[in-house]
Amino acid sequence: MDKSWIRMPRTTKEYLVGLNQFLEFAFKNGAIEDRIKCPCPQCCFGKWQTRAVVFDHLICKPFPQNYVIWVMHGETTVLQNSESREATQDTQPPKNPVELLINEAFHGFMRESVDVGPSQVVAEEEILNDMPTSYDKDFFELLKDGREELYEGSKYSKLEFLLKLYHIKCLSGLSDKGMTMILDLLRDAFKFAKIPDSFYEAKKTINKLCLDYVKIDACPNDCMLYWGDDVNEETCKHCHTSRWKLDKKNTNSKVAATGKKKKRPAKILRYFPLKPRLQRLFMCSKMAEHMRWHAEGGNKDGIIRHPRDGEAWKRFDTTHLEFAFDSRNVRLGLASDGFNPFGAMSTNYSIWPVILVPYNLPPWLCMKQPSSILSMIIPGPQMAGNNIDVYLQPLIKELNELWSEGVETFDSSKNEMFRMRAALMWTISDFPGLGILSGWNTYTGFACPSCNFDMEPCRLHHSKKWCFVGHRRFLARNHKFRLMKNHFDGTVEERNPPKKLSGSDILQQVTNIDVTFGRQAKLNDKRKRKRIKNGQSSVGEGLTQQWKKKSIFFNLPYWESNLLHHNLDVMHIEKNVFDNIVYTLLNDKEKSKDNIKARKDLQDMDIRQDLWPDENDDFRLGAFTIPKDKKVTFLTTLKNISMPDGYSSNISRCIHLESKRIFGLKSHDCHIIMEQLLPIAIRNVLPNQVVAVLVEFCSFFRHICLKNLSLMDLEKLQKRIVTTLCHLEMLFPPSFFTVMVHLTVHLVDEVIQGGPVHYRWMYFVERLLGHFKSLIGNKSQAEGCIAEGHKIEEVLTLFSRYFEDIESRINRPKRVNDESNRNKVSEMSSMFPRQGKVVGGFITFPLTHLEKTQAHRYVLLNCASAKPFIDEFRQHIKRSSRGRKPSVTEVEKRINREFADWFPKRIMNQDIADTISDEIKFLAQGPAPYARRFTAYNINGFKFRTLSREQGLETQNSGVFLMSDTSCIASSADRNARQADLPYYGKLEDIIELNYYGKFRVVLFKCKWADTTRDRGFKRDVWNFNCVNFSKLIHTGDREDDDPYIEASQANMVYYVDDETDKEWSVAIHLQPRDVFDMGQVDEEEIFENEPYQQQEFEIFFDLDYGNIQISTEEHMSEHT
């Protein structure tokens, strides 16, 4: 059948005749109930239509150019003649990733979504005449560049070469000047190659793949945007400030008088439209399937691993059933924070990017930089503050459209069009940012947004700040703490926990608030707001209004019914709590919460007389203050800690022993110290009562930051944090309880509602802000540099998903790359597949008899294929005991000593020799006399280094942990050993690779093992820390019966913190590898989570009636010293 009519103009007779022939064929061979799949670009084979509708569609829109074999309408794909085979080859989807990228990137944006095969003649003029859009022109120009060879015979096309070169520029941070020089050199060296004439021309080509952004002029006082009905206004309607910058140099010049010079806006909002960016996620075949993961992937066993497992997500689905019906509808989170683009310079400047996070994606993609969507850049120099709603208007408008109407989107994973909708779940920000986004005043006695107005503000007269005590109200009604006055604030607690407010409750509070946005209105104090019951409040002596505005997010029709609106940021809460604790323990003059003002506040409250100052302002130190003689012990413990490579910064640089101070810690440093190191450092320097409470507080943060949490554990954790805060109130002064300390009582509820904290905290936002700062080349145009740089990076992110043969942000090697370079021998071995990766070089050395015996024995006894023979040998021992039943201990000793010699003889017996595999034979033969030695090895997500390799390094990567099934005896007289799982802690001494004569290789770790089988080498202290003594060793390797080796694949990493009080002992801390997600699959390997410390039993350290609480010491301090 002649199909040349497909490429003819639709007004010709040939096209009409051919179209009718197609319809006859399709309705004869591919119709169901008188309907066929319409091939027009709008239906895209996704809708069944009648003959009349299909005819109309294909008259108004072109027939797909590459649809020559009508497989969707009954034509067989296997054709007999050569012409047909050639046509089939021509119409296959493009194998070239460049063409696949172009087709998918433009699918849906062009008014006629036409896929063009790699070898077809394109009727470009016809389509361009029908659809005169910039997208169409860019599409064909890029397609031409994607097919044009860089030079004759080159494996690169002109476009692929340019994309890869530009990708290298961005990934390595090469400047525009450097890129220009490289292009000039390439063009001069390879004159026959089609290299762009300039860097400007290269950028023009790249920009054709970009999704552009919109510039919207704004009032310099943040009063309004010049868009919509106000797009042509020249001055602000509120403050009457000019829209344009005043040209001070040319105010009196002829240029200014004639007005010929182009006006420059005083302030510009750069807005990145959301719809095309969400569409591109589905048009990209590499991402479309991931966008349905939340509904179709992973384990739904009740464990909270993802926001989809939280109550807020589930409530949203049940409230909006139509939205939840299609799993492709997008759930978003909005994050924002300000940063100074000039770094440490004295210039005061604040830029606020707004970032959107698509939560449809799986955990390993969701919070990564390439998956985030930059929505807008709110310009400086002053931060918008309460006026941020002015700048959010375009986003809210687009979100409303995406909710009510949606947008037609092509799903490349299902090859169909669908109407995509989107909804905003919540916002992510630090605590001041929460106030800006929500309108709640976070600087008053009602600062806690969760408690709302259901709290009693407590103003400390001398400290001149608000304190947030009264956590007894969260206890059970019959709890004994409620009646204790003297240990708390001097009152009996009768209140219930604050009521959890719904979105409707909040909306009722803010409905009548009237706000005029803009800094000028604030300066002139012209804002007038109606006061409503509970809607605003006078706090203290001032007239500060609690609700500053009705948040613009309430313009979203579903926002009121959302369960969680604005997230509390665990990152900054933990940092502020850490500062409160550590600087108070160290009695830091500037940052301690315990000072003369705090003591006078105690006196005003008439509580804790032991802590009152005397007439000379002298006072006794609190029990929570580290004594002077023990401060060095505390700080030395922290300073001497060596962390694993890449685990944290070098904390020791922030510890100053001479001045006994800590300074310069970043948020992540505080995260590591708070959750792992602080409990270890304080256990020997403070009273047990204080240590127990602080260890429990640190354990709370460690637990709340886990990736996987069960609802039952969270309910217990909520009770624990309430009890912990009440004990803190007994020990610390009220000035210690800032709003950040109080907010911890609400964190468990937010995890239950929103899922694990790492989807809702600010760490990933801070990393993004740091990246945006790196895009700024011209300091005078910071916002423009970020916008242009990010626009290009969006293209390169898309490009990275199609080209897996080069390093990119998508496939950049992990910091610990443990993917082995498998050779043919390793791939052939089923018993010992190659695992892990060598770091650095190796040396070949001869194995001593002792080394070979110990290493080979361990390989034999831990090989699953050898287990049947081990069991047979065990029975052989029992049978050959001549009527005497040997003990379990005797049997195991004989297996260790004799099995390696018995095994090769057994497999050579004629009865089984023919059934034994070659691998078993090579295993029985033993390793070659020469082995390889390494000093570093990556495996199981960890980088292991030997003790010798670590000499002179600041990091510690030699700690090894193994849980082994071991034979145990009660005493030396016990003849019957029992099997039990015992923990083994060691330090890596050597890494060797045994070579079984080329059949397979086995990597072994030789360790210095602490004697964990006895109390002399291992113990759990009163705080349940694992303490190890490396002066008491086991399996040193000196005796033939010793087992100093383990297989590398069995090793997990720990690091050790030396005990400064008992020098022989160290505390072992377990680690979890990066980017490992326990999705609850049965066949997954065990995931070692950073388990929280065991719950502290306060009754052990406090009297049953809490009558004897040590709140002070005999040491005194004067405010004047």
C-alpha positions, 0 to 999 in steps of 0.5 A: 500500500502506498503511504507517501500521502502521509507527508503530503499537505492535508489540503491535497487530493492525495492526502484525502484519498490516502486518509480514507484508505487508512480509515478503511483498513483500520476499521476493518482490521483494528476496530472494537465496537466501531471505534479505533485508536485515534493517531492524531497528535492530540489523542496520541493513540490514547483515545478510542474514537468513531470514524467521523471523529478520527477523520476530523482530527486528521484533517485538522491535525497532521498524520504522525510522520513516523507511523508508517507501519500501522501496528495499532490498527491491525497491520502486521509488523513482519513484512516480507519485502525488503522495502517494507523492512527498510520502512520498518527500520526507519520508523523504529523509535530513535536509538540515538539518545539525543533524538530521544531526548529531543522528542521527549523534551518537546512532546506536548509543548508543541501545538502538534506533538509530532515524533520524527524518526531518525531517517525520515524526510520531514515536511518541516515547511508544512508543519511550521506553516500550520504551527508558527510557534517558537517551540516548533522552530527550535525542535527542528533546528535541534533535530537537525543538529542532533543528526548532523555529524560533528565531522565526517565519520565522527561518533558524535553529532554536533548537538551531542558534542556540545551538550557533553562539553557544556555539561563538563563546564558546569560540573567542573565550575569552568568559567564562561571565559574558560569555555570561550578559550576552549572553543577557540582552541578546538575550532583552531585545531579541528577546522573540519569540525562543526564547532560553534563560532563563539560561546554565545552561539553555543549558549543559544543552541543549549537554550533551545532545550531550556524551559524559560522563566518569566520576569515580573516587575515588583514594587521596590517596597514589596507592595505589589507586582506589575502583572495581570491587570497591573502590568502597565502601571508605572507607579505603585498603587500603594506607596506611589513609588516609581516602578523604574530605577532612577538613573542618577547619572543621566538625570539632567542629560538629553537622554533622560529628557528624551526618554530614549534610554530603556527603563530598568525595573527597580525590582524583578521577580524571576518566576519559573512556571511550574506546569512545563516543569512538571510536564517534563517529569512525565515526558521524560521516560527516565522519570515518568514511572518514578512519579507513580512510585508513591502508589505502586512501589515499595512496602506498605507494612505500616512502617513510616518511611515516606510522606505517603505513610503519614496521616496528612497524606492519607487524610488528603487522599480520603478527603480528595478521592478524585485527586487520589484516584490517579497516582500521577497527580503530583504532591508538592512541598514548598521550601524557602529560606534566605541567603546572602549571595556575598558570603562573609562580606559586610553587605546586608543582602538577602535573596529568597529562592522558593523551591518545590519538592515532588513527593511522588518520587521514591526516597532515593530520588525525592530529596536530591538536588536534580529532583527539586524544582526552583519556583521563583527567586525573590530579589533582595536587598531586603528580605520580603518578610511578611510581604512574601505573599506578594511574590507568591501570587503567580505560584498560587495562581498556577497551583489553583489552575493545576488543582481545578483544571490540570494540564494535558501531559504526555506520560511516556511510561504509558505512552498516553496523554492524561490530565495532570493535577497538582497539590501543595501539601505543606511548607518547609522553613526555619522557625522565623521562616514559618512565621513569614509564610504562615503569618504567625508571630514567632517572637512573642510569648505565644510563639509556638504555632501548635499551642496557638493561644492555649498557653500562658506566656511567661515573661522573665523580668530580669532576663527580658525574654519569654520562657516556655515551661509547663510541660506537665500539662502533657502528662496523664491526668493522674501523674504525680508531677502535676501536684509537685510545686516546688520542683517546677514553677511553684504551681499545681498543673491542672491544664489539659494538653493544648487542643490540636487546631484544624485548618478551619480553626486557624482560618476562623482566627485570621478571616477578618485580618486586614493587611496592606503589604509593603515596607512603606506601610510598615514604616508609616504604621498605616496598617489597620487590622480588626481585632477578633476574638482569639485572633490576635492578642496583646502580649506582655506590655506591648501591643504585638499582634499575634496574627500578622496576616491571613496566609496566601496559602488559604487561597488554595481550596484544599489548604484548609483541610490539610492536616499539616500546614507548616513544618517545624524544622528539626535541623534548627531546633536541634542546633538551638537545643544543642547550643542551650545545653552545651553552653549552659554545661560549660557555663559560657559567659556569653551563651549560657542560659544560667547567669545572674539574670536567670538566678534573679528570675528564680528569686522572683518566682520564689522557687529553688532557693539553693540557686538564689544569688546573695547580696553580692550577686554570688551564687552556687553553680547548678548541678548541670554545670561541669566543674572546672576540673572536669571541663578539660575531660569533657572537651578532650573527649570531644577533641580527640574523636576521629570520625570516619571519612565523610561522616562529619567535619573535623570537630576537633578544630572547634574545641579550644582546650586553653580557653575551655570553649567550643566555637564555630560548629555548624548545624551538622556538627551539632547534629552529630555531637547531640545524637552520638557524642554528647552522651558519651562525653558527659557521663563521667563529668556530671551527676547521674541525675543530670546525665540520665536526663540529657542522655534521654534527650539526646536519644529522643533526637536520635530516634526522631531522625530515623529513616524508618519509624513505627507508629507504636514506637512513636507513641512511646516516644511522645510519652518519653519526651514529655517526661524528659522535658519535665525532668529538665524543668526540675534541673535547669532554670526557666531561662533555659526553656526557649521556644526551640526547647519547647517545640520538641514536644510537638515533633513526634506528632509531626512525624506521625502526620508528615513522615520522617523528618529528612523529607521535611527539614532544612538540610537539603534546602541549605545545600541548595542555597550553597549551590545557588551561591556558586552560580553567581559570577556577577555580584551586581546581578546575583538574581540574574546569575542564579536564574540563568545558571539554573535554567541551563542546569535544568537542561543538563539534568535532563541531558544526564538522564539520557547519557549514562556513559558520562559522569553527571549529577545523576550518576556521579560516583558515590563518595564510597564507591563499592561497585567492583570492577568484575573480571571474568573469573569473578563473574563465573564464580557462584560461591564467591562473587566479587564484592567491594572495590579496592582503593589504591594499589596492592602488593603481592606477598607469600603467605606463611603457613600460619596465615594460610591455615587460618585464612583458608580454614575461615573460608572453608567453615563459612562457605555455604557450599561446604556446609554439607561436608562439615556436617558429614565430618561432624557425624564422622567424628561422633562415629569414630569416638569408640562408644564415648560420646564427645562433647560439643566443644570437642567436636568443634575443636576437631572440625577447626583442626582437621576438616581442612585436611579431611575435606580434599580427601573426601571429595576425591573418593570415587563414590562422589568424585564425579558429582563434585563441581570444579569450584568445590575442588578448587576450594578444597585444594586451598589458595595459592601460596601468594596473596595480594595485600591492600590497605583500603577497601570499599564494601557494604557502603563503607570505606575501610582502611588499615591501622597502618594506612590511618597513621597521620590521618584525622579520620578513623575508618578501621573499626570493624563490627561483626555479629557472629554465631559462636559456640559459648561455654559457661565456664572452663569445666563446661563440656557442652558449648551452646550457640549464641550470637555474640558481638565482635569489635575489632580494628582492621590490621590487614586486608588480603586477597586469597587466589584459588588458582584463578577460579575465584578470589576471596578478600579477607579482613584481619583484625585485632579483636577485643575479647568480647566473650568476657567482661574484661574486654566488653561491657555495657555501662549503666547508660547502656553504652557498648564499651570495648577494651583493646588491651584485652585481645582474643584471636591475635593470630599467634596460635593456629587455633586463632581466627583473626580473619573474617570475610570482607563482605561480613564487615560493618563499620564502627568507630571508637571514642576513647574514655578519658577517665578509664584510658583502656576502654573505648565506646563503640558507635555503630554506623549506617551506610549512606543512601541505604533505604530499608524498604522492608523487603524480605530479600533485602540484606540487613540494614544497620540503623543508628539505633537510639540509646536505650530508654533511661529509667529515671527512677534509678537516679531519682528518689521515688518521691523526688524528694532528693534532687541535686540542683546545685553544687558547693562551687560558687560563682560571682557575676563579677569574676 
